[in-house]
């Protein structure tokens, strides 16, 4: 983090949270409509509904031990 090595789990977790919490805003900010730089009005729930309207294949769970 910032060119230093850290073994502190809390500091590592906070750095990951800070980075990944801004990814969605960055991606949405880069979505534009056409060539006139007008941003699309993107609704994430609409994407999920249209992309995942088919049922998922069944999952076969395997037994596990501790």
Residue, then its C-alpha position, 0 to 999 in steps of 0.5 A: x500500500x503506497x509502495x510499502x508492505x503491510x501485515x496489518x489485516x485491518x489496514x489491508x482490508x480498509x485499503x481494499x474497501x477504499x479501492x473497490x468502493x470507488x470502482x462502480x462510480x468510476x465505471x458509471x462515470x465513464x458510460x456515455x451515450x453516443x459521441x455527444x458526451x451525454x451520460x446514459x441514465x443507467x439503472x443497475x437493477x435493469x441490467x440484472x433483470x435483463x441479463x439474468x432472466x434465465x434460470x441458473x443450472x442446478x448446483x450439485x453440492x459435495x460433502x465437505x469436512x472441517 
